[in-house]
Amino acid sequence: MSAFHELTLDALDGKSLPLETLKGKVVLVVNVASKCGLTPQYAALEKIYQQFKDQGFSILGVPCNQFAGQEPGTDEEIQSFCSLNYGVTFDLSGKMNVNGPERHQLYRLLAGEGAEFPGDITWNFEKFLLGQDGRVLARFSPRTAPDDGAVIQAIEKALG
C-alpha cells in the first residue's frame, strides 16, 4: 500500500475519510476554496467526476484558507456551499494547510521534499493526479481547468 493510501483524513462532514478506500482508483487531489476567482472550477470538477467515476476515477477536494483567506467558512458552510452552488458529490476533506510548517501530511507527500513534483502550492485549485497505486503522475496549475484537454488526457491514460 502506498503512503497516500495509508492516510486517514477528516472528511468535511466530520466523519473519517480513510484514503485506502481510493486504492485502485485514479484520484485528482485539488485544494479548493469557496471565495476565489477560480471557484467556478467546482462545476468542471463535478462534471469530470461524473464522466469518469464509473471507470475507477475519484476526486478529493481539500478546502484550504491559506490563499488570501478565500475559504473562511466552517465545514458545514463549505459543505452547503458546494452542494447548493455546484452539486458536488465527490469527497471533500476538512480544511487543512497545504503549505508552511503546518502543512498537512497529505501535502507533504504530494509536494514536499522528495515528492515527484515538489514545491509549494501556488494558489487555490492546484491539481495532482495520482495513479491507481497512489503515485503522483502529474501536477496541474490552478489556472488549468479540470476539463482542460491535458487533464482529461492524463486521466484517460491513467485509467488505461
QUIQUIUR-V956189 format. One record per backbone hydrogen bond with DSSP energy under -0.5 kcal/mol. CO is the residue of the C=O (numbers start at 0). NH is the residue of the N-H. Records with the same first field share a line. If there is no record, write none. Layout:
CO->NH + NH
This chain:
1->5
2->6
3->6
6->18
8->10 + 16
9->93
10->13
14->10
16->8
17->20
18->21
19->22
21->24
25->57
26->28 + 129
27->29 + 59
28->127
29->31 + 61
30->124
31->63
35->38
37->40
38->41
39->42 + 43
40->44
41->45
42->46
43->47
44->48
45->49
46->50
47->51
48->52
51->54 + 56
52->55
55->25
57->27
58->60 + 90
59->29
60->62 + 92
61->31
62->95
64->68
65->67
66->69
69->34
73->77
74->78
75->79
76->80
77->81
78->82
79->83
80->84
81->85 + 87
82->86
90->60
91->11
92->62
96->103
99->102
103->106 + 107
104->108
105->109
106->110
107->111
109->116
110->118
111->114
114->117
122->125
125->30
126->139
127->28 + 129
128->136 + 137
129->26
130->133
131->23
134->130
137->128
139->126
140->143
142->144
144->147
147->151
148->152
149->153
150->154
151->155
152->156
153->157
154->158
155->159
156->159
